[in-house]
C-alpha cells in the first residue's frame, strides 16, 4: 500500500491510497516449445504461487498439458508437471523458470 501525505503548502488534500497485486506473472516465449516465466511475490509474507500452464501465452504444452520446468536461478530441473506447477515464493521475492514441452535440456541448464 502507498499513502501520500499532504504537505503544509498543499493545505487540505485527501490521502491517495493505492493497492498493488500480491503477485504477478510475466512471460516471454523463447521459441515454439519453451517459455520463460517470472513469478513475483509482492506480498510481505511467503506465498504458494500456482502457475496453470493454460494461462501461459503461446502455451508450449497446449497439446499434452504436460510441461517440464527448469528453475533458472537455482539451476535445477524441477520435473514434469500436469496442467500446473506450484512454487513457494518468499516475501518480496521471485522465481524465474523455463516451461518447456519436451524433455530436453534447456540451453542454460546444467541438468543431465
N, C-alpha and C positions, 0 to 999 in steps of 0.2 A: 504494500500500500504506500502511496506517495501523497503527502499532505503539504500544501503550500500555505504558509502563514503570511498574513498581510504585514507590511512594514508600516511604521508610523506615517510615512509620507503617503501611503495609499489610502489611509482612512479606513472606513468600514468596508472590508472586502470579504466576500463569502469564501470559505475554505473550499479548495478544489480537492476532491478525493478521487484517485484513480486506482482501479484494481487491475492486477495482471494475472494471466492464467497460471495455474500451479505447475503446468508442464507444457512443453511444445515439442513437436517432432518436425525435423527438417529432412528433406530427401534430395538426393542428387543421383539420377541414373548414370551409371558408369558405362554400361553397354547393354545389349539386349537381355543378358542373363544376370546382371549384377546392379544393385542399387546401394549407395551409401546412405546411412541413416544416422542422424544425431538426435538423441532423446535428452531434452533439457529438463531438469527438475528445478523450478524456480521457487519451490516451497522451502520453508525453514526447517522442514522435517524430511527424513528419508521417505521415499515413495516406491511402491511396486508399480512400474510402468509396463503396460502391456501393449505390444505392437501387433495388431491384426494385419496379416500380410495383404488382405484385401484392401486396406487403406493406403497402400503404397502406390503412388502414381507409376504407371508403366510397370505394374507388379511383375517381377521376374518369375514368380511361382504361380501365376494365374491358372495354368493348366493342371498342375498336380496338387496345388495347395500345400505343398511340402517344400520348405526352404531350409537352406543351410545358413548358419550365422557364424560370422567371424568377428570377434571383438578386437578392433584395431589397436586401441590404446593398451590393452593388456596382452596383445599379441597371442590370442588364444582362440582356437576353434571351439565354438560353443556347442555345436552339434546340429542335428537335423530336427526341425520342428514342424508340426502340422497346424496350419491355419494361423498361428500366432506364436510369439516369443515374449517372455517377460524378463525384466531386469529390475533388480533392487538398486535404486539410484540414491546416493547420499544427498543430503540437503545442499542446495545450490551447486549441484554437480551435473555431469552429463555422461552419456555413454555414446561412443562412436563405433558403429558396426557396419559390416558389409552383409547384405542379404543377397543370396545367390541361389539359382535354381539347381545347378548341377553340383555333384560332389567333386569339385575341382579345387585345386589350390589357388586362392586369390593371389594376384601378383605381389601384394605387400605382405603376405603371410609367411610364417615360419613353420606352419603345421605340415606334418609329413603325410 
